[in-house]
Amino acid sequence: METKLVRIAEISATTKHPIFTSVYHLINEDMLKQCHKELDGSKAVGIDKVTKDEYGKNLDRNIKDLVQRLKNKSFKPLPSLRVYIPKANGKKRPLGIASYEDKC
C-alpha cells in the first residue's frame, strides 16, 4: 500500500499537471489510521472543532464510517474557513482551516 502512495507522491512532485483517474482503490481503513497517526495533535483544531484525541477515542468506528462514506461517494467535506495571516512585509498570507476528516 505505501509503495502506491509513494509512487503517487512522486508523480505529483515530478509532473507539471498530473492526471489520476481514480485513487479510491487506495482508500482503506489501514491507510486512514496511518494518516490519523501521522497528524500532529498539537496543531490547531479544524473548522469542526474536533481534536485528534477526540477523533481517536472512537477511531475504529470513525475510520470505518469515513471509508464507507468515501466509497459510497457520500462524503461531503465541510467548507474551509479562510483566514489571512499578516506577514512581516505588510502583506497577508491566506490560510485554509479544514475539518479533521478533511485533514486525513
C-alpha positions in Angstrom: 0.0 0.0 0.0 2.6 2.5 1.0 4.5 1.9 -2.3 1.5 3.0 -4.3 1.1 6.2 -2.2 4.8 6.9 -2.6 4.5 6.5 -6.3 1.5 8.9 -6.5 3.5 11.4 -4.5 6.5 11.0 -6.8 4.3 11.5 -9.9 2.7 14.6 -8.3 6.1 16.1 -7.5 7.7 15.5 -10.9 4.8 16.1 -13.3 3.5 19.6 -14.0 -0.1 18.6 -14.4 -0.6 15.0 -13.2 -3.9 13.3 -14.0 -5.2 10.5 -11.9 -8.3 8.7 -13.0 -9.1 7.2 -9.6 -7.4 6.7 -6.2 -10.4 5.2 -4.5 -8.9 1.8 -4.6 -6.1 3.1 -2.3 -8.5 4.3 0.4 -9.0 1.8 3.2 -9.0 1.7 7.0 -5.3 1.0 7.4 -4.3 3.9 5.3 -6.6 6.4 7.1 -5.5 5.0 10.5 -1.9 5.7 9.4 -2.9 9.2 8.4 -4.5 9.8 11.8 -1.4 8.5 13.5 0.9 10.9 11.4 -1.2 14.0 12.0 0.3 16.4 14.6 -2.1 16.5 17.6 -0.6 19.8 18.8 -1.9 21.8 15.8 -5.0 23.9 15.9 -8.4 22.2 15.7 -10.2 22.4 12.4 -13.4 24.1 11.4 -15.4 21.2 13.1 -13.6 21.8 16.5 -12.6 18.1 16.7 -9.2 17.4 18.1 -7.0 14.4 17.3 -7.6 12.9 20.7 -11.4 13.3 20.4 -11.4 11.6 17.0 -9.2 8.9 18.3 -11.5 7.9 21.2 -13.7 6.0 18.7 -11.0 5.7 16.0 -12.1 2.3 14.6 -15.8 3.3 14.3 -14.9 6.8 12.9 -12.5 5.4 10.3 -14.9 2.7 9.2 -17.6 5.3 8.8 -15.3 7.6 6.8 -14.2 4.8 4.5 -17.8 3.8 3.9 -18.8 7.4 3.1 -15.8 7.8 0.8 -16.5 4.6 -1.1 -20.2 5.5 -1.4 -19.2 9.0 -2.6 -21.5 10.4 0.1 -18.6 12.2 2.0 -19.3 15.9 1.9 -16.3 18.0 3.1 -17.1 21.0 5.2 -16.2 24.3 3.6 -12.8 25.5 4.7 -12.5 28.7 6.8 -10.3 31.2 5.0 -8.3 33.5 7.3 -5.4 35.8 6.4 -2.2 35.8 8.4 -0.2 39.0 8.5 3.4 38.8 7.1 6.4 40.8 8.1 6.3 42.8 4.8 2.8 44.0 5.5 1.1 41.6 3.1 -1.2 38.8 4.2 -0.9 35.1 3.7 -4.1 33.1 3.1 -4.7 30.1 5.3 -7.5 27.5 4.9 -8.7 25.8 8.1 -10.4 22.4 7.3 -12.2 19.8 9.4 -10.3 16.9 11.0 -11.6 14.3 8.5 -10.5 16.6 5.6 -7.0 16.7 7.1 -6.9 12.9 7.0 
